[in-house]
Amino acid sequence: MFGKKKEFNLKVLVTGGAGFIASHIADAFINRGDSVVVLDNLISGDLANLNPKAEFVEGDITDSSLVNRLFKEHKFDIVNHHAAQLDLRKSVADPVFDCTQNIIGSLNLLEATKNHTKLKLFMFASTGGAIYGEQDYFPADEKHPTRPMSPYGVAKRSIELYLDYYRQVQGINYVAFRYTNVYGPRQSPHGEAGVVAIFAEKLLEGKPAIINGDGKQTRDYVYVGDVVRAHMLALDKLKGSDIINISTATETDVNEIFAILSKHITGGKATAEHGPAKAGEQQRSVCAYGHAEEVLGWKPQMQLMDGLLETVEFFKRKRA
């Protein structure tokens, strides 16, 4: 077992901690009474997401001297690694850039753990859909073959393998959480964002929302609060190292997501326009969470309707 219950006052590094998911995780560590350092280059992060009790360092994980200095100064107990190049299309257009950000940056962190501290746990934000690729069965569990179809997916799988290497040679315990499509408050509607944030902002602005293709492509939408809870449970319940899906095992197509959001925001008056389908886009993606339930006692709690409403309310407050 990683730790005892209520073992607080850990020193935690959260990379990408000004971003959507990681800022919520930083909040959860701080609420436990832990000391948090956030490292973020603010390319996609937002200072408005930062917890004022966190120590903020603006910088990039590809800067090995900065990473080594932080580890030397703080001797972290936990690394929670979310900083990444997230755009699948950009990874296809520029695989070298994607590799530098996602693989080399992650290796800088792992090398720093080797040189400066005996880390208790390295927590890594991996991906479900981009690693499994076109699925053989539904929902996909962690034993499903990994067939990433983008450099982004290749990078995430590579980091998982590197984590296991460092576990074997350095004794660094890790957990790689394979998220499905995470949504919720603080999600950015810009760049490589999820349809929930994009649709919510468009509908609130009274602008047309574009659905790629026929909208029948399905995804597994998991609420950010449920993702955070998985991280906190891992601190107390994880034994050794593991790879764990964080998902709902429920498929929802894009048309249904739009219909729910439209109803909550405009009473069903909004309409969507259908644009061309994205080349190479997966038609179905959904993951099982049985392993998370077995090892962490975790399962999703937020119902999709309620989670979408929470997300819409966030965007309303932000606009106000």
Secondary structure, 3 states (H helix, E strand, C coil): CCCCCCCCCCEEEEECCCCHHHHHHHHHHHHHCCEEEEEECCCCCCHHHCCCCCEEEECCCCCHHHHHHHHHHHCCCEEEECCCCCCHHHHHHCHHHHHHHHHHHHHHHHHHHHHHCCCCEEEEEEECHHHHCCCCCCCECCCCCCCCCCHHHHHHHHHHHHHHHHHHHHCCCEEEEEECEEECCCCCCCCCCCHHHHHHHHHHHCCCEEEECCCCCEECEEEHHHHHHHHHHHHHHCCCCEEEEECCCCCEEHHHHHHHHHHHHHCCCCCEEEECCCCCCCCCCCECCHHHHHHHCCCCCCCHHHHHHHHHHHHHHHHC
